[in-house]
């Protein structure tokens, strides 16, 4: 739900933005503390400056900040520098001592400025939600006494103390992750982009699949996966890929809506796929207190299943629509790999360094330096000082909406924690589902998706992690399984009607019907909606997160792959209605990942396959 109103900065303002966000994490390496201790994030005194000068005040787009922008930037700088002037005393006041009048004024000013930053970067929806939560914190005592969500109410000083000086407000885990990790990964992606990696990934994908009728669809999906390592955004990947891939899909014979569905499904994979994932993945690592590499491990098998589902759906559609191979003017894959394969080096290096127990912070800094050095192998994309500045500006501007969202999430999480709303709402979910895990999981998934209709993925995950995940853990689901379930459904809000931003972007590119494109995208991404249920409905579900004996992990992955194939058969349209219904039942049974349901699911799938073969033989006796 990112705003399109980002100002194209020139000269000094762009440098301010680049130095602002790039500076603090780089400086953190001096004392070896990329993340502040005890979960406390320190205010970044320039973050407000970047947001004020990088985003226009209204709808009018200009290349230079207005006077109002600079005044807001100065105010943001003042309220963020204020606590740094006496940080120890400020922290003491936050841990229980009474706030001063100036503390309250500064905290209220920062709240207003952050709400304006959120409005500028991600729009009104999240801003209004934050205001509603603040009103709830202040007026909660006036709610009927028998309402579960009622509370005693808090005055302005107490709310400011929670948000401004506490560790679960503005400067909580989400903001510290944004300042310490996310900015570095966005800059790394920008360096890869400016060094020619994006063009290489697209060319390699087109070169790898040349001579089959399903090649165009597979090419677009593969290119989306590779581009996701650069952008980390579903909508951005869809748009970047669409301008190149839509003409190819059209020439191959794909109708507009299925082509848009392929583009959107490939784009959203950018947030689901290692090695970068999305911003929420870093927050998962902090919440669980595990390494980022472990979160990548959690996502590996679900990612494979996700792309397996897309490839199978593409294979079916290539037959339904009678598509054909398209000759693309691209060098052979081997030649491309020999010449430009070094672009994979920094991606592989990140994984290797984290496997060697280097932090994600250190790994991405080293990988960025390697990507910078390797850029000089390509004269057309050498990272000259000008291109370095452009990459820093691009990476910084891309992270500004994320930092605004993290700050907004801090408001919501702070209020939820202060009022006890999270525990109350999770109890409501469990009680409404009568303590049944299946019903609780279904309600949790729907709740996260509804939340995602109004707020961006990162905010959706953070809010759901404190409201909805406890409902699952109350019923015995582990934190890792609950957080990953919430993560997937937060991401999938980008392809879920009625908003489905990635699908809307794809429909705009192909000129297809928006709603039909949404439904095609939903069909391509269906495995990603169902596989997370396996995380929480059965103890064997943890094997899909790479947890447990290797034999169990491989067996459960294989069973899930068969379930995904059954889903493709059920939604593909190449078989008759009876076979499709049987295949759908088989897929659901298989995803329970228990011996009896697995055997039953395989039996039902065998019947579905047999019915299809008999019907086809009767239809085509020759």
N, C-alpha and C positions, 0 to 999 in steps of 0.2 A: 504494500500500500504506500509505496514511496512516492513522494511528490515529484512532479516533473518540472518544478519551478526552480531548479538549481541554477544559480547565476553562473555564467561563463566568466570567470575572473581573469583579469589581465594584470600582468606585472606584479606590483607590490601586494595587492590583496591575495593573489594566488600563493605568493611566497609565505605570507602570514599563515595561511591555511596549512600549507605543507609543513612549515617549521613547527606550527602548533601541535599537530597530531603526531608528527614523526619524532619530535623532540623528546617528550617525556619518556617513552619506552627506551629510546636509545640511551638517555641519561641514566636510566635505571640500572644499566649494566655496570656502572661505575662502582656501585656498592654491592652489586650482586643481588639486588632485591627487585626482580621484575614484578613481583606481586607483594604489596604491603602486608606485613604480618597481621595475624589475628583477624583476617578478613576485612581489614579496614582500608578502604581506598582513600587516598589523599586527593583533595580537589585539584583538578587541572585548571590553572588560572587562565589558560588560553582557549579552552574548549568552547566557551561561550562566544569568544571573539570569532572563531571560525564559523560557527553556525550563524551568527548575525551577519557577517559580511558575505557568506557564500550563498545565502538564500534571500530572495527578494522579499520586501515587506508585504507586497500584495500580489496581484496577478501580473503587474507590469514587469516585464523582463528587461533588465539593464545589465550592462557589463561591469559597471562600477557601483560600489555600495553608495547608498544615499546617506544624507546627514542623520536620518533616523536610525539607519543601520549602525553607524559608528557610535551614536549615543547609546544604543542598546549594547553594543560591544563593550563600551567603556563601563557601563553599569554591571555587565556580567563579569568583567575583569575585577571590578571593585569587590563584589560580593564573594568572589572565589579567592581573591588574595587575602581578604579579611581574616579568615581562619588561619591562614599560613603565617600571619604576623605573630601569632602566639599559639602554635599548634598544640603544644602540651597542655596549656590551660584550656584550650578549646575542647580537647579530648576529655579532660577531667570534667568539664561542665556537661559533656555529652554522656558521661558515665554516672550521672546522678546529681551533680551540683546544679544549683539554680542557674538558669540562663540569664544573661544580662539583657537589658532592653535593646541594646545594639545587636545582640545575637538574634533576637526575634525579628527585628526589622530586616537584617541581612537575610535571614532564612525565608521570610515572606517574599522579599524581593527576588531571591533566587528561584523560589517556586513559580512566581509570575513569569520570570525570564525563561525558565525551562518550558513552561507551558507554551510560550510564544515560539520557542525553538522547535518544539514538537509540532505545533501547527504549521510552521514553515516547511519542515522537512518531511513529515508524513501525513499532514492533513488534519482535518477537524475531528475525525472519529475518535482517535486515541486521546486527543486533547479533552474532548467532552467526557470521555470515560474517566480520565484523571480528575477532572473537576467533580464528577459525581462521587468518586471515592473520597475526596477531600470533604465534600458536604456530608457524606455519610459519617466520617470520623468526627465531625464537629456536632452534628445534630442527631447522632445515633441514640442518645438518651431519650429523644422524643418519639421513638418508634414504640408501638404497642409492647407492653411488657411480656406478652406471651409469644412474641415473635422470636424465632431462634437467632435471627441476625441482629437483634437489638443489643446495645451495650450501654455503658454508663456515660459515654460522651467524653470528649477531650477538648480542652481549650486551645487557643492558638499556640501558646508557649509549649504545651505538651506535644502538639502535632509537629511544630518546628523542631523540637528536640529529637523526635523520632526520625524525621526526614533529613535534617541538616547536620546533626551531630551524632546520630546513631550509625550503626554498621549495617542496617537493613533499609536505608533510605536512598538518598541521591548517590552516595558514595559506597554502595554495597558491592556485592560480588559481580553483578552484571557490568557496572561501570568500571571496576578494576580490571575485569577481563577485556572490556573494550579498549581500555587505555594500554594494557600490557601485551595483548596478543592479537586482537582482531585487526588493529591498525597495521601491525607488521605483516599480517597475511594479506591484507588488501594492497599494501605497497608491494609485497612480493608478487602478487598477481598482476599489478600494473607494470612491474619491471619485466615479467614474462611477456606481457602483451606488447610492450614497446620494443622488446628484443626480437619480435617476430614469431613468438610461439603460437599465438592464435592462428595466424595464417598457416603455419606448418601443421597444426592439428587438423584444420579443415581440409587442407590438401591431402594429408595422409589418410584421412577417413574416406575421401573420395577415391583415392588411389587403391585403397585396400579392398573395396567392394566394387567390382567393375561389371561383371558379366552375368548376373542373374537378375530375374525380374524383381526380387525383393531387395536388391542391392541399394537402390536409392533410399529406401526407408531405413535400412540398417546403417547406411552411411550417415544419415542425419542424426540418428540416435547416438552413434559412436562419436561423432563430432561434438554433440551436446555434452557427452560425458567428459571429453577432453577439454572443451572450453570451460566447463565448470571448474576445473582446477585454476583457471585464470580469474573468473568472475565471482564464483561462489554465490551467485544470485540467479534464481529461476527465471525471472522476467528478463534480466539483462542477457542471459544466455539465449533465451528464446528470440529476443530481438536481434542480437548479434548474428545468430545462426540463420534466422529467417530470411534476411535479405539475400543470402547466398544460396540457401537450400530450397526455398520455395520454387524458383524457376526450374530446378532439377526435378523436384517432385511433380511439378505440373507437366513437364515433358515426359515423365515416366508414366503418366496417366492417372495420378491420384486426384480425386475430387478435392475441392477446397477444404471441406470440413475434416476429412481424415488426415489431410496434409497438415492442417493446423493442429490436430490432435497429436500427431507425431512430433511436431516442433515443440509444443508445450510440454509433452511428456519427457522429451529429451532435455528440455531446459530445466524442468523441476528436478531432474536427476542431479543437477549441479549442487543442490543443497543436501541431497541424500548420500552423496558418494564420497568416499575417501579419495585422495588424502587430505582434502581441505574441508569438506562438509560446509556447514553454514556457521554463523556466529553462535547459534544456540549450542553447538557441539562443545565449544570452549566452556560455556557456562555449565554444561552437564559435567565436564571434567572437574570443575571447581566444586560443584554441589556434592559430587560423589567422592571428592578428594582422591581421584585417580589420575593417572597420566592421560594426556591427550591421545597417546598411542593406544591406550586401552579402549577409549571411546571409538577410535578408528576400527579396532577389532570388533567391537559391538556391531558396527555398521557394515562390516564386510559381507557377511552372508545375506542379510536383507538387500544389500545393493545388488549382489549377483542375481538374486531372485527377481528383483525389480526389473533389471534389464533383460533377464530371461523372458519375463512376461511380455515386455515390449517387443522383443525380437519374434516371439511366437505369434503375437497378434499381427505384426507386420507381415510375417510369412503367410498367414491366413488371408490378410487383406490383399496381398499381391495377387492371390488367386481370385478373390472376389471381384476385384476391380480390373483384372486383366492387365496389370502393369507390366512394364518391360524395362530392360536395362537401358541406361542412358550413357552415351559416350561423353566423358568430361575431359576437358583439356587440362590434364594434370600429369606430372611425371609418374613413373612407376614407383610403387611403395618402397622397393628396395633402394632405389636411387635417392628418394627423399630421406629415408632413414640414414643412409650413409652420409648425406650432406647436412641434414639438420636434426638428426636424432639426438644431438647433444641437449636439445631442449628438455628431454626427459630426465637429464642428469640431476637437476636441482630437485625435482619432484621425488626421485628415488632417494636422493640424499636426505631429505626430510625424514623419511621413514627409517633409513639406516641409522641416522643420528639419534632418533628417539629410541630405537631398539637398543642402542648403545648407552641408554640411560641419560642422554642429553635432554634438557627440557625443550618443550615446544618453542619457547622463546628463543633459546640459543639456536635451535635447529633452523628456524625460519630466517634468523639473521644471517647465518652461514649460507643457507640456500640462496638468499637474496644476493649475497656477495658473489656466489658462484654464477648465478644467472647473469649478473652484471658483467662478470669477467668473460663468460662465454659469448656474450652478445658481440664481442669484437671479432668473432669468427665469421660474422655476416656483415660485410661492408654496408649493406643497405639498412641495417638495424643496429648499428653500434650505439651504445649508450653514451652519447656525447653529453656534455654538461647541460645543454638545452633539453635533451630527451630525458635526462635524469630529473630535471626540474618538472618536466611534464608528467613523468611517472609519479613523482611525489605528490604533485597536485591532484592527479587522477585518483591515486590511492586514498588520499586524505578526503577528497570530496565524496568518495564512495562510502567512507566510514562515518561521515557526519550524521546521516540518518540513523545509523546503528547506535551511535552514542546518545543521540536524542531519545531513541526508543528505550535504551537501557536506563536513562535518567527517569523517563516516564514510568517505566516498570518499577523503578525504585520507589516512586510515589505510591503506586498501587500495592506493591509488596509491603512497604512500610505501614500503610494503613491496615492491610490484611493482618499483619503480625500484631500491630498495636491493639486492634479491636477483637482479635481472635476469630475473625470472619472465616479464615481458611479452615480451621477445625470444625466450625459450625457447618459450613457448606459441604465439606467432605462427609460429615455425619449425616447430613440431609440426603446426599446421594446414596450412601450405604443403607440408610433406613428405607428410602423409597424403593430401593432394589431388594429390600427384605434380606439383606446380607448375602444375596446370591452373586457370586463372582461374575457369571456370564452377563447378567443384567447390569451389574455395576460397570463392567468393562464397556458394554454397549453405550450406556449413558455417559460414561467418561469420554469415549470417542466422539459422540455427538456434541458434548459440551465443548470440547476443545475445538472442533470444527466450527461451531457457532461463534466461539470467541475469535477464531481466525478470520471470520467474515468482517470483523470490525477493526482488527489491529494487525500489525505486521507479524511475521513468523517469530521473531525473537521475543517480542512482547507477549505474544500468545503463549509461547513455551514458558516464559518466566512466571506469568500469572497462573497458568495451569499447573505448574510445578508446585505451587504453594496451596492451591485450592483443590485440584482434582487428583494429583498423584497420591496425596494422603488417603484418599478413599480406596485406592488400590492396595496400598501398603497395609492398611488396616485389615484387609482380608488375606494377608500373607504373601502378597506379591513383593519381591525384592525391590529396593530402590532403583537399581540399574534397569530392571525390566519396566518399572513404572515410568521412569524418566524417558526411556527410549520409546515407549508407547506414546507418551505425550508428545515427544519430539516429532515422531512420524505424522501424527495427526495434526500438529501445528503446521508442519510443512505442507501437508496435503490440502490445507485450506486454500492454497494458491491454485489448485486445480479443481476446487469444489464449487459447483453452482451455489448461489447465483453470482458470486463475484469472480472467482477463478481468474486472477490477474494474468497468469501465464497464458491461459487459453484466450483471454480477451486480446492480449498482445498478438498471439498467433493469428487470431481471426482478422485482426486489423491488417496483418501482412498479407494473408491469402485472399482477403475479401470474402471470406465465407460467413455463413450465419453464425453469430456469436454463441447462441445457445447450443446449436448442434455441434459446434467445435468444442464447447465445454463437455458435452456428453461423450464425444469421441475421446477427449483427453481422459475423462473419468474411466472409460473402458480400457484404455491403454495402461492406466496406472492402477487398475483394480487390485493387482497383487499387493501393492503397497498399502492398500486399505485393509486387507484381510490378514496378511502375514503378521502384523503386530499383535493381533489377537492371540497368536500362538505363543508370544512372549509370556503372557499373563495367565492363560487358561490351563496350562499344564506345566508340571515341573520340567519336562523335557524341552519346554520352550526356551530355556536359558541356553540350550545348545545352539540355537540360531544366533545367539549373541557371542558365540565362540567360547562359552563357558562349559566346563565339564571334560570328561575323557574324549580324546580325539576320535575314537570309534563312534561314540554317541553323537558327536558333532557332525561327523560325515554322514551317518545314517539319517539323522533328522534333516540335514540339508538336502539329502537325496529325496526323502519323502516329501519335503516341502517343494522341491523342484517338480515332482510328479503332480502335486496339488496345483502348482502354477500352470502346468500344462493342461490340467483338467479345467481350470478357469478359462484358459485361452479357448479350449474347445467349447465351453459353455457360452462364451460371449462372441465367438467368431462368426457365426452365421453360415458356416459351410455345412453344418449338419442339421438334421431335422430337430423339431422341438423336443421329442422324447429323449433323444441322445443328449441334447443340451441340458435338459433338466436333470438327467442322471449324472452328467458330468459336474454340474453345480453341486449336487448332493455329495458326490465323491470328493470334490475339493474341500468342502467344509469338514467332512469326516477326517480327511487326511491331516488337516491343519490342527486337529486335536493332539496329534503326535503321541498317542498312546497305542499300545499293541492292538486292542480290540477295534478301535475306530480305524486304525491304519489298515487292518485286514479287511474290514467292511468297506472302506473307501476304495481299496484296490479292486475288490470284487465288483462294486458298483461301476467303477470306471471300466473294468473289463466287459461288463454287460453293455455299457454305453458304446464301447468300441465295436463289440460284436453286432449290436443293432445297426450301427452305422454301416458296417461292411455288408450286412445282409440287405439293407435298404438300397445301398448303392449298386449291389449286384443285380437286384431286381430292376432298378432304374436303367442301368447300363449293362444289359446281359452280354454284350460283346466284350 
